[in-house]
Amino acid sequence: SNPPGIRRNRAENRPNQMRDEVSEVRRRAGKLREIRTAGGRRFLVLEGTPADRFLDPGRSIGPEEIEELETEHALPAGMALAYRLLAVRDRTEREIRDALAHEGVTAPPVVEEIVASLERRGYLDDRRLASAYIRYTMEHRPSGPHLLRRKLREAGVEDGIIEEEIALALTARDEARAAERLARGKIRAGGDGKRDARRVHGFLTRRGFSSHVVNDICARILRGEIPGENHEQ
């Protein structure tokens, strides 16, 4: 059965809505199919469901059938799309919404039902995603809080969650240690301290480390307190 709000009132009079025609059916991923109409509409449907009757190019579709494609047939297709995306990696709520919109699943009741269903099942959790992203990044490509914030914001994580997870995972000491390890790899044995400091300053800044951390490390490089990894002692 359809969730509340999915089906609209079919008794409404729609005198201005004209019939359309299926012009093309495109294969997406798995059993997902994209229907394109002569009127420029796009619908995402799932093969093997009652939507199969729309998978014939040249089929005429009326206003009520268009509504079906936008709502009840879009729901299982949108869920299938979301599950495929989440099988690859965790996604934020905004990423799921953007992916649905990109595939033509835009009816608000459908989108809200998909998001709510995923959240109920534990598949959508922006806090869990932020925490995992920070841990993974610090292990494989150490970065400072500024870059972590930017990447998580781009993915659609709320600022409050970002700040809380960064505070939990990246203390001031952790940031300083990570920055110093990276700096050591950029310092050349027997090189020029000023040149090394400039190189390290630009590199650490691009990696999102705090300015006070970057400035402290560069000052220590100039004083000769941070040798490079291949520095001959």
C-alpha positions in Angstrom: 0.0 0.0 0.0 1.1 3.6 -0.5 2.3 5.6 2.4 0.2 8.6 3.6 0.4 11.5 1.2 1.8 9.6 -1.8 -1.4 9.4 -3.8 -3.1 12.6 -4.6 -6.8 13.2 -5.2 -7.6 11.6 -8.5 -11.0 13.2 -8.5 -9.5 16.6 -9.1 -10.4 18.1 -12.5 -7.3 18.6 -14.6 -8.6 20.2 -17.8 -5.2 21.6 -18.7 -3.3 18.4 -18.5 -2.7 16.7 -21.8 -1.8 13.2 -22.6 1.9 12.4 -23.2 3.7 9.5 -24.9 6.7 7.3 -23.9 9.4 8.2 -26.4 12.3 6.3 -24.9 13.2 3.8 -22.2 16.7 3.7 -20.9 18.4 1.1 -18.8 19.9 2.6 -15.6 21.5 0.3 -12.9 20.2 -3.2 -12.2 16.4 -3.2 -12.7 16.1 0.6 -12.7 14.7 2.1 -15.9 14.4 5.7 -17.0 11.3 6.6 -19.0 11.4 9.7 -21.2 8.3 11.2 -22.8 7.7 13.2 -25.9 6.6 16.0 -23.6 10.1 16.2 -22.0 9.3 14.3 -18.8 11.6 11.8 -17.0 10.5 9.1 -14.7 12.5 6.5 -12.8 10.8 3.1 -12.4 11.7 -0.4 -11.3 11.4 -3.3 -13.7 9.4 -6.2 -12.5 6.7 -4.0 -10.8 3.4 -2.7 -12.1 5.3 0.1 -13.8 6.3 -2.5 -16.5 3.3 -1.4 -18.5 5.0 1.9 -19.2 8.2 0.4 -20.6 7.0 0.4 -24.2 8.1 3.3 -26.4 5.0 4.8 -28.1 2.7 4.1 -25.2 0.2 6.9 -24.6 0.0 8.0 -21.0 -2.7 10.2 -19.5 -2.7 12.6 -16.5 -3.5 10.0 -13.9 -0.8 7.7 -15.3 1.7 10.5 -15.2 0.7 11.0 -11.6 1.3 7.3 -10.9 4.8 7.6 -12.4 5.6 10.6 -10.3 4.4 9.0 -7.0 3.6 5.3 -6.4 5.9 4.0 -9.1 8.7 6.5 -8.2 8.7 5.2 -4.6 10.1 1.7 -5.1 12.4 3.0 -7.8 13.8 5.7 -5.6 14.3 3.2 -2.7 16.2 0.9 -5.0 18.4 3.8 -6.2 19.1 4.8 -2.6 20.0 1.3 -1.6 22.4 0.9 -4.5 24.2 4.2 -3.6 24.4 3.2 0.1 25.8 -0.2 -0.8 28.9 1.6 -2.2 29.4 3.9 0.8 27.6 5.9 3.4 25.8 8.9 2.1 24.4 12.0 3.8 20.7 12.9 3.6 21.5 15.7 1.2 23.5 13.4 -1.1 20.5 11.0 -1.3 18.1 13.9 -2.0 20.4 15.2 -4.7 20.7 11.8 -6.3 17.0 11.3 -6.3 16.5 14.7 -7.9 19.1 14.0 -10.5 17.2 10.8 -11.6 13.9 12.7 -11.7 12.4 11.5 -8.4 11.2 14.9 -7.1 7.6 14.6 -5.7 8.0 15.8 -2.1 5.9 13.0 -0.5 8.0 10.4 -2.2 11.3 11.9 -1.3 10.3 12.4 2.3 9.1 8.9 2.6 12.4 7.5 1.1 14.5 9.6 3.5 12.4 8.7 6.5 12.4 5.0 5.7 16.2 5.0 5.3 16.6 6.8 8.6 14.3 4.4 10.4 16.4 1.5 9.2 19.6 3.1 10.2 20.9 3.5 6.6 21.1 7.3 6.9 23.1 8.7 9.7 25.0 12.0 9.1 26.8 11.8 12.5 28.1 8.3 11.8 29.2 9.3 8.4 31.1 12.4 9.7 32.8 10.3 12.4 33.9 7.6 10.0 35.1 10.2 7.4 37.2 12.0 10.0 38.8 8.7 11.2 39.5 7.5 7.7 41.0 10.8 6.6 43.3 11.1 9.6 44.5 7.6 9.0 45.1 7.7 5.3 45.5 11.4 4.4 45.9 13.5 7.5 44.2 16.9 7.3 43.4 19.8 9.5 40.0 20.8 10.8 39.4 23.5 8.1 39.6 20.9 5.3 37.6 18.4 7.2 34.9 21.0 7.8 34.8 22.0 4.1 34.5 18.4 2.9 31.8 17.5 5.3 29.8 20.7 4.6 30.1 19.9 0.9 28.5 16.5 1.6 25.7 18.2 3.4 26.5 17.5 7.1 25.2 20.1 9.5 27.7 22.4 11.2 26.7 21.3 14.7 27.5 17.7 13.9 30.7 18.6 12.2 32.0 20.6 15.1 31.1 17.9 17.7 32.7 15.1 15.7 35.9 17.1 15.0 36.2 17.9 18.7 35.8 14.3 19.6 38.3 12.9 17.0 40.9 15.6 16.6 42.3 17.3 19.7 44.7 20.2 19.5 47.6 17.8 20.3 46.4 15.3 17.6 46.4 18.2 15.1 49.8 19.4 16.0 51.3 15.9 15.8 49.7 15.2 12.5 51.0 18.5 11.0 54.5 17.9 12.3 54.6 14.4 10.8 53.6 15.8 7.4 56.1 18.7 7.8 59.0 16.3 8.4 58.3 14.7 5.0 58.6 18.0 3.3 61.9 19.1 4.8 64.9 18.3 2.7 68.1 17.2 4.3 70.7 20.0 4.2 68.1 22.3 2.6 67.4 25.9 3.1 65.4 26.5 6.3 63.5 29.5 4.8 62.6 27.6 1.7 61.5 24.6 3.7 59.3 26.8 5.9 57.6 28.4 2.9 57.0 25.0 1.4 55.6 23.5 4.6 53.5 26.6 5.3 51.7 26.3 1.9 51.3 22.6 2.1 49.9 22.5 5.6 47.6 25.4 4.9 46.2 23.6 1.8 45.6 20.6 4.0 43.4 22.6 6.3 45.5 22.9 9.4 44.9 25.8 11.8 47.0 28.9 11.3 48.6 28.8 14.8 49.7 25.2 14.3 51.2 26.0 10.9 52.9 29.1 12.1 54.4 27.3 15.2 55.8 24.5 13.0 57.3 26.9 10.5 58.9 28.9 13.3 60.4 25.6 14.7 61.7 24.8 11.2 63.5 28.1 11.0 65.1 27.4 14.4 66.2 24.0 13.2 64.1 22.2 15.7 62.3 20.0 13.2 64.6 17.9 11.0 63.3 16.2 7.9 62.7 12.5 7.7 66.0 12.0 5.8 67.9 14.7 7.8 71.4 13.6 8.6 72.0 14.1 12.3 
